[in-house]
């Protein structure tokens, strides 16, 4: 019996070890029960507030990206370069078709023409076609003021006063020519060194066609200024811009057209240039030659 009991008798150190082990077990159980996170809710990314913040961040990113996008400017599709075609997203084949069409002397006059010639995809066409610009004589036929035609004069030609000698007071005899417009005609005449042709009167700012025509019933150019014509095939854009009534923008387009085609043979070729009007064509005939 004593032998059996001896198995359940522990020394002091053994009892301390057993107590320590029990303490550790109890401590681990306490940690398990009190710090169990299995029932905690996971982070929800479907929270409405989080969705709103994410949308705001997306909007800010899009706005910032929009600021850094290269600005697109209107352009005439007849004058697309290979680099321009690349930036627009045209393929090499599409650009080649356009070039071949233009080399035949044909012109793109509408979005439908561009689609037919290049066979570009609808997605690309819908993106770039709002930037297309065409001359007004293509998009608005008949809206240009007609080229000057001789009107029935109230005075015979020999009785008309010389437009190059008329004073502002004399010009005010014309209905519609007040102090401001009559003085403007005189200043314009002085600036260009005298009128060479009645057509130049159309270039005076603020004069309507009807006022010009009424003026030419009483006045004419009797002593035209001699104009030394410039060779369009050798002069620069700056030289072209010296022609009265011609902006540098139009002069540059004419110069670029000449460079593109190497040489201009006849005044009628300028009709294809954006911004050209019948009256400006007649004006160019006074100042330009095509040697």
Secondary structure by P-SEA (a helix, b strand, c coil): cccccccccccaaaaaaaaaaaaaaaaaaaaaaaaccccccccccccaaaaaaaaaaaaaaaaaaaaaccbbbbbccccccaaaaaaacccaaaaaaaaaaaaaccccccaaaaaaaccccaaaaaacccccccccccccccccccccccccccccccccccccccccccccccccccaaaaaaaaaaaaaaccccccccccccccccaaaaaaaaaccccccccccccccccccccccccccccccaaaaaaaaaaaaaaccccccccccccccccaaaaaaaaaccccc
